[in-house]
């Protein structure tokens, strides 16, 4: 039997608290609904595999974020959208 572990870090939209963000509540709510990779945890569900699924939004903690934004290819695009 082959064991497969799937890493699904961005399927949740849960935010533990709403204090301390640099944007207002409307922007936070819009991003909370826009950013999840909706249903990827369901799409890749299989009884013979193990999943590592983050139960929080990437807004709260992005488990795959690079410590240096210059090596993250999408970082430039994100900041361009706010310009």
ABEGO torsion letter per residue (X at the ends): XBBBBBBBAAABABBABABGBABBAAAAAAAAAAABBBGAAAAABBAABBBBBBABBAAABBAABBABAAABAAAAAAAAAAX
